[in-house]
Structure formats: C-alpha cells, structure tokens
Amino acid sequence: MRATIGTLLAVTLLGSLVVAQQAPRQPAPPAPTFRTTTRLIVQTVNVKDKSGRPIEGLTAKDFIVTEDGEPQTVSFVEFQRLPTTSSANGQVTVGDATPEATLPPVSPPPAAAAGTVPSTTDAKISSAQPGDIRYRNRRLLVLYFDLTAMPPPDLLRAYNAARKYINTQMTPADLVAVMGFQGGGVRVKQDFTDNRPQLLEVIQTLVFGEDKDGDGIPDTLEEGTAFGQDDAEFAILNTDRQLSALQTAVGMLRPLPDQKSLVYFASGLRLNGVDNQAQLRATTNAALRANVSIFPVDARGLVATAPLGDATRPSPGGMAMFNGQMAGTVMSNFQRSQDTLYSLAKDTGGKAMFDYNDLSLGIVQAAQAVTSYYILGFYSNHTALDGKFHRVKIALNAGLSADVSYRQGYFADKEFAKFSEADKERQLEDALMLENPVTDITIAMEVNYFQLNRAEYFVPVAVKIPGSELALARRRGAARTMIDFIGEVKDEYGITIQNVRDKLDIKLSDDTAAQLAKRPIQYETGFTLLPGKYVIKFLARDAETGRVGTFQTTFAIPNLNREDKRIPISSVVLSSQRVPFGDAIYNVQKNDARAANPLVSDGQKLIPSVTRVFSKSRDMYVFLQAYERGATTTQPLVAFVTFYRGEAKVLETAPLPVTDGLEPRSKAVPLRFSLPLESLATGRYDCQVTVLDPSGQKAAFWRAPVVLVP
C-alpha cells in the first residue's frame, strides 16, 4: 500500500523593524515557500520460522528493503500480534497474554436518539487516525454479500452462516465489517466492530430490508458508487458489474494498512464471451494493492444435479440425453461458474470454499488465515508521478533465517496534465503491454465474424463507452475531446497478428454535451483473420483527462468449411439502430470499408447492440449469414426468431423463406429480420435464431440473452 504525502513548508523571515521618523514605509519582502514531495510506502510482511510460527521481536534494523534495486531506509516497524490458539472454553490466548490485556477497545459509533434504530446505510470504513491503536492486534474481516446475483435460498444460507459465526465462532480479536452490493452500487452496512448485537442487527436488516418510510416496503439503495453510471445498459448483462463492484469494495479498504480478509458470498461467477477479462485482473490487482485477501464462498452449498434436469424444467429430448452429452454440459457449466471465484482466491492469497453446506466454515478459514505479521513503512526515493511499476524486495539481515512473504511492488501515481506527447504515447503502449489493466473507463465490446472466401473472415469489432465517462471534459470547459484507441489481436501462441491505432474526435457543443450524459459513444473497426483462437485487447483513453479503460477477451473463428452436420452460419448481430453510411455522427467511425463490411446494405449501416439491451419503443434488427458451399444459385432456406422467458416461448416470428441473395465469392446468403417489441413485457429473455435447410435436412441454432427496457 502506498500513500503520497505532500508537505508544504512556509518559512517567513522575521527581523527587527525600525522605522525612522517621517521615513517612508518599505514593503515587506515576500515570504519564501519551499515544497517537497514524499511517498510513504506501507507493506505488510509475514515472517515465519520453519515450523510456520510467526517470529516476534524484529526491529527496523533487522529488515533490508530495496526498491528497484536501490536501498531504502525503514522508517517504522509495528508487530501485529494475533491469536493463534483457542482453548476448549472458547477463550483465545495470544502467547502468554490474555485478550483483555492485549486487545484495545474499538470506539463505539455515535449514539442514536432514544427509540430509534441506528441506520446502517450511511456507514463508512473509517481509517485509524495517527496514534489511534483501535486496529492493533485485531483481525479485520469483511462479510461481502452480492445481493444482485444470489437467489433467496442462497441469500438465506449466507445470512445464517454470518449469524452462526457472529454468535458462536467470533473471537475477541475479530473486528467484522459488513458490505452489500445491490442496485446502484456497494454500500458499507457496518464499519469494523466487535459489537455482536449490532452486527446481528445489521444482518437482520439485510434479511428483511430497511423500511425508512414506514410504508412496509423495504427501501432500495438510493445512490450508487464510483462504478455506477447513467448508461444502465452497461450493467445489466455483464459479470464486469460484479467484479467492478468488488473492486470498489476493496478500494474502500485500501486506507487501512492492516491485512484484511474479505469473505465473498456469491452463487457462482462465470465469465463468458461478452465479459471483460481485464476487469477480473484489475479487481485482483486492486485487492493486492489494498492488502485484501478474497475468500469466495459458493452460497449454493453442496449441489446434487439430476443428470436430465430436475422438476423445474420440462423433460429434455434428443440424442444428448442418451449419450451423456447433456449431463456433461450441465456439470461443465456448473464448474465454470466456480472457476472465476477460484481465480479470485488463488491470485489474492485467499481460499475458495465450494460444495459445502456449512458456509460459516468459509468465514472461519478467512479468520484462521491471518496470523501475526509486521507493518513496515519507508519513504521511497522515487517520487516522480510517472505511473510506473516499482519493484520492492524485503529480506532479513544476515544471520536471520525465516520465510518472508510480502507484496512485490506497487504502481506510482501519475499526473496526466504534465505528460508530453511522447509520454502520452508511451502511456498507451505501456498500458497495452501491462499485465495490470486499467479500468478507469467502462468499456463494452462485441466481436463478430463473417466469411469472405474459403480462407479469410472479416471480423468487425464494436466498442461502446458510456457518454457520461466523457462528460467530464465538457465540465472542465473543453470545446472538444479526443478518444485514443489502441488494440491488438494475438493468436493462441501469443503472437501479434494485427493491431489498430485510431482517434475519435468529438465536438463538445451544447447539444452534444447534452447527449453525452444519456447516450453511449460507439467506435467500430475491423480485421481480416484466418480461422483460429485469438485474444483481443483494446484500450480507450480520454485525451482530456488521461483516464484509460481496458477490454480484453478471447474469441474463436470456426472453420465453416469443415461444417457438414449443420448449416454453416456467421455470428448473429442484434441491433436497434440503422443509420445512413455517410452520416458523420459522432458515434460511428467514418472510414469503415463499405465493400468488405456485411453490416452495410442499401446505403444503411447496422449498428451492433454491444450490451444487447433494447427498448420496447424501437424495433430490433437481426442479421446473419448462411453459407452454401458449392452452390451456383441460392438454395432455399427458412429462418425464424424465437423469444423465450425461462422455458416458455413468448414470441416467434413467421418463417422467413429465403430464395435469393447468394454472394458468388463468399457463398453467403444474408438473413435479415425486423421485430417489433412493444407487445413484450420488460425483463430478461433468451433470443434464439433458427435456420433450416428443407432440402438438405440440416439446421443451425444460435441463442443469447437479451434485456427489454421501457
């Protein structure tokens, strides 16, 4: 952890003032001002002997600290002594001391008025003031509930586990905080405390909701956090929302130099094709910087899934139920929902708990993982605000043998306003190469593919950014802003295949500024690739503020020439907007190649809906291509679109017969639909596209989730 401390020293030279009679008064000389900048780096260091027991009694002279190879002077060392054994009667001992003698009391919260219940929605994580020892020799545990993704049975199990730990397993050394993610953002429901009745009251409030208005209806969160934005479509279908909220939570804990354990209750967390892998890495790195270890707990407990599904769904059909493919798919999907939780635990020093019904064990494991450690601080010799990574090494003096574990380095702060053009260009290049992604700007991206010939595929890429992210430039008085884009595509061996470097110039007139607060910015580009597996990484930077956003994901281009069991089809594009190709509107790139882009037809360009959120007041457009290899004329096809809500079919278009439109070079037959949505209720659906070949007795299916809003 690091803190930047700016010290301003004002020295005023005072001398004797002698005024002669009738002599003119001389003006006082200006007071000289001296400025200096220091960077205080705080590290938590675990020092253990060969038996795994913490070593006590070390001082600043016993540690050797280097930063980027340069020796640093250790300014202070403080030992945090935590309980290591528990007796049969529940009393916790720390060495030879008793808990009462070593654990300082925690300041209670301000008293509430008589007859009222203290509100838990306005709590904050309070950092210890200089000289305050409230967190000394205390174990800091955070109970984090993801209320957006857990069904009621899982929530109830998580709450019961929290109550069990607080009632029967919480030790005198534990300080527990409670956080929840719901609606607009992350809220601190309870700051760190050892007050059991108060913690139980907070959990009870989470179970039943908080009714401030007295109308019997639980109130929802009325405001968001740093993650929230007015472009709500970015947060509906993305796992990024949960990961970004978790990043916000660990950011709240960063001011505390102590080690923290965050117990993350969730019903699985699965990354899929529309999610940003960079956000997972950014959340992990934020936890490392804040000295937070994440302990995910799968609130589903021990799950026994019936091979052919349970009574909540209709009976399946087809060969998959007989050859074991359906059971394998169900099990694979369940395991994938735990992979991201495992990665969070592994990369932050925590431990994931899966397939266990007593969820309180996850909290116990988080508590037992924190043993006695040292807090070490030094003032870095590197004070430049360059944003670079500085590697820190900590060792013991010669003659001392122990296992030393610590954070390996930190990223310095950066001041974009003072960057030269070369610095700005280097910032983008460094951010592209960094394993540590930057997620200051929210980005959503969609990658599609269309076959150009037997070997090559056109891959259009659409990048969408909330307009509210760029409204800051207008508030600073800028007349225009530039968005810098840089991206690269690598194959599965890590070799860069293609890259792109571009700018998007946006004029910030009054009309445009008003639109920025409500509408997203969309940038489009494209690549020509061969079939294979790829990784695409894209960066966007607001040239006015220097804020950078990263999106990284994997995608695959299938070799459709080898498809012989089903109808070869391209990816499916869903859209709610078609615009004239030549329009110079600010959310469409103008240099798109009309001839190579299948999304352009009859002078109109289809704008992909990256987030797949649609308004009922507008039609939804569906576009894809089917490929008829070896055909000289169009072979008849039939296609239709179906909407499902759960397992129930709620809408199906009339079959669309296709008898012409074959493109001679790519052998592509375009399929286009226009669907009115006003008859459907708002909510989540699965959109399925079905293509049938009556003569060849083949079919192709594509399915994806969508959301309808008013």
C-alpha positions in Angstrom: 0.0 0.0 0.0 1.2 3.5 -0.7 0.3 7.0 0.4 1.5 10.2 -1.2 2.1 12.9 1.3 2.7 16.4 0.1 4.4 18.7 2.6 4.2 22.4 2.3 6.7 24.3 4.4 6.2 28.1 4.6 9.1 29.9 6.2 8.7 33.5 7.0 11.8 35.5 7.8 11.1 37.9 10.6 13.5 40.7 11.5 13.6 43.9 13.6 11.6 46.6 12.1 13.0 50.1 12.7 11.0 53.0 11.4 12.7 56.3 11.3 10.6 59.4 12.0 8.9 60.6 8.8 10.7 57.9 6.8 8.6 56.1 4.1 7.4 52.5 5.0 9.3 49.8 3.0 7.2 46.9 1.7 7.8 43.6 3.4 9.8 41.1 1.4 7.7 38.1 0.0 7.7 35.0 2.2 9.8 32.3 0.6 7.9 29.0 0.0 9.6 25.6 -0.1 7.8 22.5 -1.5 8.8 18.9 -1.1 7.0 15.6 -2.0 7.4 12.3 -0.3 5.9 8.9 -0.9 5.2 6.7 2.1 5.1 3.1 1.2 3.5 0.7 3.7 3.9 -3.0 3.4 2.6 -5.9 5.5 5.2 -8.6 6.0 4.8 -12.1 7.3 7.9 -13.6 8.9 7.7 -17.2 10.0 10.1 -19.9 11.1 10.5 -23.3 9.6 7.6 -24.6 11.7 5.3 -21.9 10.4 5.1 -19.9 13.6 5.4 -16.1 13.5 8.8 -14.6 14.6 8.4 -11.8 17.0 10.8 -9.1 18.3 12.2 -7.8 15.0 13.0 -4.1 14.6 13.7 -1.8 11.7 17.4 -2.7 11.8 16.5 -6.4 11.1 14.9 -5.6 7.7 16.6 -4.9 4.3 14.4 -3.1 1.9 15.2 -2.2 -1.7 13.1 -0.5 -4.4 14.1 -1.0 -8.0 17.5 -2.2 -6.6 18.1 1.0 -4.5 18.3 0.6 -0.7 15.5 2.2 1.3 15.5 3.4 4.9 12.9 1.7 7.1 11.1 4.4 9.0 8.9 2.3 11.3 8.0 -1.4 12.1 5.0 -2.4 14.1 4.2 -6.0 15.0 0.5 -7.1 14.9 0.1 -10.0 17.4 -3.0 -12.1 16.6 -4.5 -15.2 18.4 -3.0 -18.5 17.3 -4.7 -21.0 19.7 -8.2 -21.5 21.0 -9.0 -23.3 24.3 -11.9 -25.6 25.0 -13.9 -22.9 26.7 -13.7 -20.5 23.8 -11.1 -18.2 25.4 -8.5 -17.0 22.9 -4.9 -16.6 24.0 -2.1 -14.7 22.4 1.2 -16.1 23.6 1.3 -15.5 27.4 -1.1 -12.6 27.3 -4.9 -12.6 27.8 -7.2 -11.0 25.3 -8.3 -8.3 27.7 -4.7 -7.2 28.2 -3.7 -7.1 24.5 -6.8 -6.1 22.6 -7.8 -2.4 22.8 -11.4 -1.5 22.7 -12.9 -0.2 19.5 -14.6 3.2 19.7 -18.4 2.8 19.6 -20.4 4.5 16.9 -22.3 7.7 17.8 -25.3 7.0 20.0 -28.7 7.1 18.3 -31.7 9.1 19.6 -33.9 7.3 22.0 -36.4 5.0 20.4 -34.6 4.8 17.0 -32.6 2.2 15.3 -29.1 3.3 14.1 -29.1 3.5 10.3 -26.7 1.2 8.6 -26.8 2.5 5.0 -24.6 5.6 5.6 -21.7 3.8 7.3 -18.2 4.2 6.1 -14.9 2.4 6.5 -13.1 4.6 8.9 -9.3 4.6 8.9 -7.3 4.8 12.1 -6.0 8.3 12.9 -2.3 8.8 13.8 -1.8 7.5 17.3 -5.0 5.5 17.3 -4.4 1.9 18.1 -8.0 0.6 17.6 -6.9 -1.9 14.9 -3.7 -3.0 16.6 -3.6 -6.8 17.3 -7.0 -7.1 15.7 -8.1 -9.3 12.8 -10.1 -7.5 10.2 -12.9 -9.5 8.5 -15.3 -8.2 5.8 -18.6 -10.0 5.1 -19.5 -9.1 1.5 -22.9 -10.1 0.1 -23.5 -9.9 -3.6 -27.2 -9.3 -3.4 -27.6 -8.9 -7.2 -26.7 -12.5 -8.2 -27.9 -14.7 -5.3 -31.4 -16.2 -5.3 -33.3 -16.1 -2.0 -32.4 -19.6 -0.8 -28.7 -18.8 -1.3 -29.0 -15.5 0.5 -30.7 -17.1 3.4 -27.9 -19.7 3.7 -25.3 -16.9 3.6 -27.1 -14.8 6.3 -27.4 -17.9 8.5 -23.7 -18.6 8.1 -22.9 -15.0 9.1 -25.2 -15.2 12.2 -23.6 -18.5 13.2 -20.1 -17.1 13.0 -21.1 -14.0 15.0 -22.9 -15.9 17.7 -20.6 -18.9 18.3 -17.3 -18.6 16.3 -16.3 -14.9 16.5 -13.2 -14.4 18.7 -12.3 -11.4 20.8 -9.6 -10.4 18.3 -12.1 -10.2 15.4 -13.4 -7.0 14.0 -16.1 -7.5 11.4 -17.5 -5.2 8.8 -20.5 -5.8 6.5 -20.8 -4.7 2.9 -23.5 -5.4 0.3 -23.8 -4.9 -3.4 -27.3 -4.2 -4.7 -28.9 -1.9 -7.3 -26.7 1.1 -7.8 -23.5 0.0 -6.0 -21.6 -1.1 -3.0 -22.7 0.1 0.4 -21.0 -0.3 3.8 -23.7 -1.6 6.1 -21.5 -1.7 9.1 -17.9 -0.5 9.8 -15.4 -2.7 11.7 -16.7 -3.5 15.1 -16.7 -6.3 17.7 -20.2 -5.5 18.9 -22.1 -8.7 18.3 -25.7 -7.4 18.9 -25.0 -4.6 16.4 -23.7 -7.0 13.8 -26.7 -9.3 14.2 -29.0 -6.3 13.8 -27.3 -5.4 10.5 -27.6 -9.0 9.2 -31.3 -8.9 10.3 -31.7 -5.7 8.3 -30.2 -7.3 5.2 -32.6 -10.3 5.5 -35.8 -8.2 5.8 -34.8 -4.9 4.2 -34.9 -1.5 5.7 -38.2 0.4 5.8 -37.3 4.1 6.4 -40.6 5.4 5.1 -42.8 3.3 7.4 -44.8 2.0 4.4 -44.0 -1.6 4.9 -41.9 -1.8 1.7 -38.2 -2.3 2.1 -36.3 0.7 0.7 -33.7 0.1 -2.1 -30.3 1.7 -2.4 -30.8 5.3 -3.4 -27.4 6.1 -4.8 -24.5 4.3 -6.5 -20.8 4.2 -6.1 -17.9 5.0 -8.3 -18.9 2.1 -10.6 -22.4 3.4 -11.3 -23.2 5.4 -14.4 -26.4 6.7 -16.0 -25.9 4.3 -19.0 -27.6 1.4 -17.2 -27.4 -0.9 -20.2 -23.7 -1.5 -19.4 -24.5 -3.1 -16.1 -27.4 -5.4 -17.0 -25.8 -8.5 -18.6 -22.2 -8.1 -17.6 -20.3 -10.0 -15.0 -18.0 -7.0 -15.1 -20.5 -5.3 -12.9 -20.0 -7.7 -10.1 -16.2 -7.7 -10.5 -16.1 -3.9 -10.7 -18.3 -3.7 -7.5 -15.8 -6.0 -5.8 -13.0 -3.7 -6.9 -14.9 -0.8 -5.4 -15.2 -2.7 -2.1 -11.5 -3.5 -1.8 -10.8 0.1 -2.7 -12.7 1.3 0.3 -10.4 -0.9 2.5 -7.2 0.5 1.0 -6.6 3.3 3.5 -6.2 0.7 6.2 -2.5 -0.6 6.3 -3.5 -3.8 8.1 -4.2 -7.1 6.5 -7.8 -7.6 5.6 -9.8 -10.8 4.7 -13.0 -10.3 2.5 -15.4 -13.2 2.6 -17.3 -13.0 -0.7 -20.7 -14.7 -0.7 -21.9 -15.4 -4.2 -23.8 -18.0 -6.2 -21.0 -18.6 -8.7 -19.4 -16.1 -11.0 -18.9 -17.0 -14.6 -17.1 -15.1 -17.3 -18.5 -15.5 -20.8 -17.8 -14.1 -24.3 -19.2 -10.6 -23.5 -17.3 -10.1 -20.3 -14.1 -8.3 -19.8 -11.2 -10.5 -18.6 -9.2 -7.3 -17.9 -11.8 -6.4 -15.2 -11.0 -9.7 -13.4 -7.3 -8.9 -13.5 -7.9 -5.3 -12.4 -10.0 -6.5 -9.4 -7.3 -8.9 -8.4 -4.6 -6.2 -8.6 -6.7 -3.8 -6.6 -7.1 -6.4 -3.8 -3.3 -6.9 -3.8 -2.6 -3.2 -3.5 -5.1 -2.9 -0.7 -3.7 -5.9 1.2 -7.0 -7.7 0.9 -7.3 -11.5 0.5 -10.6 -12.7 -1.0 -12.2 -15.8 0.3 -15.1 -16.7 -2.0 -17.9 -18.8 -0.6 -20.3 -20.6 -3.0 -23.6 -19.9 -1.3 -25.3 -22.7 -3.3 -23.6 -25.2 -1.0 -23.4 -28.9 -1.9 -25.3 -29.2 -5.2 -26.6 -32.6 -6.5 -27.8 -32.0 -10.0 -30.0 -34.6 -11.7 -28.4 -35.8 -15.0 -31.5 -34.9 -17.0 -32.6 -31.9 -15.0 -35.0 -31.5 -12.1 -38.7 -30.7 -11.8 -38.1 -27.0 -12.5 -37.8 -27.7 -16.3 -39.6 -29.8 -18.9 -38.2 -33.1 -19.9 -35.4 -32.9 -22.5 -35.2 -34.6 -25.8 -32.8 -35.6 -28.5 -29.7 -37.9 -28.5 -27.9 -35.7 -25.9 -30.0 -37.3 -23.1 -28.8 -40.8 -24.1 -25.1 -40.3 -24.9 -24.3 -38.4 -21.7 -23.7 -35.1 -23.5 -26.5 -33.3 -21.6 -25.3 -34.4 -18.2 -21.7 -33.4 -19.1 -22.8 -30.0 -20.3 -24.7 -29.3 -17.0 -21.7 -30.3 -14.9 -19.3 -28.3 -17.1 -21.4 -25.2 -16.8 -21.6 -25.6 -13.0 -17.8 -26.0 -12.7 -17.2 -22.9 -14.9 -19.4 -20.9 -12.6 -16.8 -21.6 -9.8 -13.7 -21.0 -11.9 -13.7 -17.2 -11.5 -14.2 -17.5 -7.8 -11.3 -19.8 -7.6 -9.1 -17.4 -9.5 -10.0 -14.5 -7.2 -9.0 -16.6 -4.2 -5.8 -18.0 -5.7 -4.5 -14.7 -7.0 -5.1 -12.7 -3.8 -3.9 -15.2 -1.3 -7.3 -16.4 -0.2 -9.1 -19.7 -0.3 -12.3 -20.6 -2.0 -14.9 -22.9 -0.4 -17.1 -24.9 -2.7 -19.6 -27.8 -2.3 -20.0 -27.4 1.5 -23.3 -26.7 3.2 -21.9 -25.1 6.4 -21.0 -21.7 4.9 -19.7 -20.4 8.2 -16.6 -22.5 7.6 -15.6 -20.1 4.9 -15.5 -17.3 7.5 -13.5 -19.4 9.9 -11.0 -20.2 7.2 -10.6 -16.5 6.4 -10.0 -15.7 10.1 -7.5 -18.5 10.6 -5.5 -17.4 7.5 -4.5 -14.1 9.1 -1.6 -14.7 11.6 0.7 -12.3 13.3 2.6 -10.0 10.9 4.6 -6.8 10.7 3.6 -3.4 9.3 6.6 -1.9 7.7 6.9 1.6 6.3 9.5 3.5 4.3 9.7 6.8 2.3 10.5 6.0 -1.3 13.4 7.6 -3.1 11.3 7.6 -6.3 8.8 10.5 -6.1 8.1 11.1 -9.8 4.4 10.8 -10.7 5.2 8.6 -13.7 2.7 5.8 -13.1 5.4 3.2 -13.4 5.7 -0.1 -11.5 8.3 -0.1 -8.7 9.5 -3.5 -7.5 10.1 -3.9 -3.8 12.2 -6.6 -2.2 12.3 -7.2 1.6 14.8 -9.5 3.3 16.2 -10.1 6.7 19.8 -9.2 7.8 22.4 -11.8 7.6 22.2 -14.4 10.4 18.4 -14.4 10.4 16.7 -17.3 8.7 13.0 -17.1 8.1 10.3 -17.3 5.4 9.4 -13.7 4.4 6.3 -13.0 2.3 5.1 -9.6 1.2 3.7 -7.6 -1.8 6.2 -7.5 -4.6 5.8 -3.8 -5.6 3.4 -1.0 -6.4 2.3 1.4 -9.2 3.2 5.0 -8.7 0.6 7.8 -9.1 0.5 9.6 -12.4 -0.3 13.2 -13.3 -1.6 13.3 -16.9 -1.7 17.1 -17.3 2.1 17.2 -17.2 2.6 14.5 -19.8 4.4 15.4 -23.0 3.2 13.9 -26.3 5.9 11.3 -26.1 4.8 10.5 -22.5 1.1 10.2 -23.6 2.1 7.8 -26.4 4.2 5.8 -24.1 1.3 5.6 -21.6 -0.9 3.9 -24.2 1.9 1.5 -25.2 2.8 0.6 -21.6 -0.9 0.1 -20.7 -1.3 -2.2 -23.7 1.7 -4.4 -22.6 0.9 -4.3 -18.9 -0.4 -7.4 -17.2 -2.1 -4.9 -14.8 -5.1 -3.5 -16.8 -6.5 0.0 -16.2 -10.3 0.2 -15.8 -10.9 3.9 -15.2 -13.3 3.9 -18.2 -16.1 1.4 -18.6 -15.9 -0.4 -21.9 -18.2 -3.0 -23.6 -17.1 -4.8 -26.8 -18.6 -7.1 -29.3 -16.6 -9.2 -31.8 -18.4 -10.9 -34.8 -17.2 -12.8 -37.8 -18.3 -13.2 -41.5 -16.7 -15.4 -44.1 -15.2 -13.5 -47.0 -13.9 -16.5 -49.0 -12.8 -20.1 -48.3 -9.8 -18.9 -46.3 -10.5 -15.4 -44.8 -13.0 -13.9 -42.4 -14.0 -10.3 -41.8 -14.1 -9.6 -38.0 -15.9 -6.4 -37.2 -15.3 -5.0 -33.7 -17.7 -2.6 -32.0 -16.5 -0.8 -28.8 -19.1 1.1 -26.7 -18.3 3.6 -24.0 -20.8 5.4 -21.7 -21.1 9.0 -22.7 -21.1 10.0 -19.1 -17.5 8.9 -18.9 -16.6 11.7 -21.3 -18.9 14.4 -19.9 -16.1 15.4 -17.5 -14.2 17.1 -20.3 -17.1 19.4 -21.0 -17.4 20.3 -17.4 -13.8 21.4 -17.5 -14.6 23.8 -20.2 -13.2 21.9 -23.2 -14.7 22.6 -26.6 -13.8 19.1 -27.9 -12.2 15.9 -26.7 -10.3 13.1 -28.4 -10.6 9.5 -27.6 -7.5 7.5 -28.4 -7.9 3.8 -29.3 -5.2 1.2 -29.5 -5.7 -2.5 -29.8 -4.1 -5.7 -30.9 -5.1 -9.3 -31.8 -2.9 -12.2 -30.7 -3.2 -15.8 -31.6 -3.2 -18.7 -29.1 0.6 -18.7 -29.1 0.9 -15.0 -28.1 2.0 -13.7 -31.5 0.5 -10.4 -32.5 -1.5 -10.9 -35.7 -2.9 -7.4 -36.3 -3.2 -4.1 -34.5 -5.0 -0.8 -34.8 -4.3 2.7 -33.7 -7.0 5.4 -34.1 -8.6 8.6 -32.7 -12.2 9.7 -32.4 -12.7 13.5 -32.3 -15.8 14.6 -30.5 -17.0 18.3 -30.6 -18.5 19.2 -27.3 -21.2 21.6 -28.3 -24.1 22.3 -26.1 -26.3 19.8 -28.0 -23.5 17.1 -28.0 -22.8 17.6 -24.3 -26.5 17.1 -23.5 -26.4 13.8 -25.5 -23.2 12.7 -23.8 -25.0 12.4 -20.4 -27.5 9.9 -21.9 -26.0 8.2 -25.0 -23.0 6.0 -25.3 -20.1 6.5 -27.7 -19.5 3.7 -30.2 -16.4 3.1 -32.2 -16.0 0.4 -34.9 -13.1 -1.1 -36.7 -12.4 -4.5 -38.3 -9.8 -7.1 -39.0 -9.3 -9.8 -41.7 -8.3 -13.1 -40.0 -8.0 -16.8 -40.6 -9.9 -19.4 -38.6 -8.4 -20.0 -35.1 -8.4 -18.9 -31.5 -7.4 -15.3 -30.6 -7.1 -12.8 -27.8 -8.1 -9.2 -28.4 -7.1 -6.4 -26.1 -8.4 -2.9 -26.6 -7.7 0.4 -24.8 -9.5 3.6 -24.9 -8.2 6.9 -23.4 -9.9 10.2 -22.9 -7.2 12.6 -24.1 -8.6 15.4 -21.9 -8.4 13.7 -18.6 -6.0 10.8 -19.3 -8.4 8.2 -18.0 -7.9 4.8 -19.6 -10.2 1.8 -20.0 -9.1 -1.7 -21.0 -11.1 -4.6 -22.5 -9.6 -8.0 -23.1 -11.4 -11.2 -24.2 -10.8 -14.4 -26.1 -12.8 -15.3 -29.3 -12.7 -18.1 -31.8 -13.3 -18.1 -35.6 -14.6 -21.5 -36.6 -13.6 -23.1 -39.9 -17.0 -23.2 -41.5 -15.6 -25.2 -44.5 -15.5 -28.2 -42.2 -19.1 -27.9 -41.0 -21.0 -30.8 -42.5 -23.6 -31.7 -39.9 -25.3 -28.3 -39.6 -25.8 -25.3 -41.8 -22.7 -23.1 -41.7 -23.7 -19.6 -40.3 -21.9 -16.5 -39.2 -22.2 -14.8 -35.8 -25.5 -13.1 -35.3 -25.8 -9.3 -34.9 -28.6 -7.8 -32.8 -29.3 -4.1 -33.3 -31.8 -1.4 -32.7 -30.2 1.3 -34.9 -29.6 1.7 -38.7 -28.1 4.8 -40.0 -27.0 6.2 -43.4 -23.5 5.1 -44.1 -22.3 8.6 -45.0 -23.7 10.3 -41.9 -20.9 12.0 -39.9 -22.5 11.4 -36.5 -20.1 11.2 -33.6 -20.8 7.6 -32.6 -19.9 5.9 -35.9 -16.5 5.7 -37.4 -16.5 7.2 -40.9 -13.6 5.3 -42.5 -15.3 1.9 -42.4 -14.9 -0.1 -45.6 -18.3 -0.4 -47.3 -17.4 -3.2 -49.6 -16.0 -5.5 -47.0 -18.5 -4.9 -44.2 -21.6 -7.1 -44.5 -23.3 -4.8 -41.9 -23.7 -2.2 -44.7 -26.7 -2.7 -47.1 -28.5 -0.3 -49.4 -26.6 2.6 -48.0 -27.6 1.8 -44.5 -25.3 0.6 -41.7 -26.4 -1.7 -38.9 -25.0 -0.6 -35.5 -24.5 -3.7 -33.3 -26.1 -3.5 -29.8 -23.0 -4.4 -27.8 -24.8 -4.7 -24.5 -27.9 -6.4 -26.0 -30.3 -4.1 -24.2 -33.3 -3.0 -26.2 -36.1 -0.5 -25.8 -39.7 -1.7 -26.4 -40.3 1.5 -28.3 -37.9 0.6 -31.1 -37.7 -2.4 -33.4 -34.9 -5.0 -33.0 -32.9 -5.9 -36.1 -31.4 -9.4 -36.5 -28.7 -10.1 -39.2 -26.6 -13.1 -40.0 -25.3 -15.0 -43.0 -25.7 -18.6 -44.0 -23.1 -20.2 -46.3 -23.9 -22.6 -49.2 -20.6 -24.0 -50.4 -20.5 -25.3 -54.0 -23.9 -23.7 -54.9 -24.2 -21.5 -58.0 -27.7 -20.4 -57.2 -29.4 -19.8 -53.9 -30.7 -23.0 -52.2 -34.0 -22.3 -50.4 -33.7 -21.7 -46.6 -36.2 -21.0 -43.9 -35.4 -18.9 -40.8 -37.3 -17.6 -37.8 -36.6 -15.8 -34.4 -37.9 -17.0 -31.1 -38.1 -15.3 -27.7 -38.0 -17.5 -24.5 -38.6 -16.4 -20.9 -37.3 -19.3 -18.9 -38.5 -22.4 -20.8 -41.7 -20.7 -22.0 -42.0 -19.5 -25.6 -43.4 -15.9 -25.7 -42.8 -14.8 -29.2 -41.9 -16.5 -32.6 -41.7 -14.7 -35.9 -43.4 -16.1 -39.0 -40.9 -18.3 -41.0 -38.8 -16.3 -43.4 -38.3 -18.0 -46.8 -35.0 -17.2 -48.5 -34.7 -17.9 -52.2 -32.2 -15.4 -53.5 -29.2 -13.2 -52.4 -26.3 -15.7 -52.9 -23.0 -13.8 -53.0 -20.8 -15.5 -55.6 -17.4 -15.2 -53.8 -18.2 -16.0 -50.2 -21.3 -18.1 -51.0 -23.1 -16.1 -48.3 -26.9 -15.8 -48.1 -27.9 -12.8 -45.9 -30.8 -13.2 -43.4 -32.5 -10.1 -42.1 -35.3 -9.7 -39.6 -37.1 -6.7 -38.1 -39.0 -7.4 -34.9 -41.4 -5.0 -33.1 -41.1 -5.4 -29.3 -43.9 -3.3 -27.9 -46.0 -6.4 -27.2 -43.4 -7.9 -24.8 -43.1 -7.1 -21.2 -39.9 -5.7 -19.9 -37.3 -8.1 -18.5 -34.8 -10.8 -19.5 -35.3 -13.1 -22.4 -33.3 -15.6 -24.5 -33.3 -14.8 -28.2 -32.9 -17.8 -30.5 -32.3 -17.8 -34.2 -33.2 -20.9 -36.2 -32.1 -21.6 -39.8 -33.5 -24.7 -41.6 -32.5 -26.3 -44.9 -35.5 -28.2 -46.1 -33.8 -30.0 -48.9 -30.6 -30.9 -47.1 -32.4 -31.7 -43.8 -29.9 -29.6 -41.8 -30.4 -26.9 -39.2 -28.4 -24.2 -37.3 -29.2 -22.6 -34.0 -27.9 -19.5 -32.2 -29.0 -18.3 -28.7 -28.1 -15.4 -26.5 -29.7 -13.5 -23.5 -31.2 -10.0 -24.1 -33.0 -7.5 -21.9 -36.0 -5.3 -22.7 -36.4 -1.9 -21.1 -39.3 0.6 -21.4 
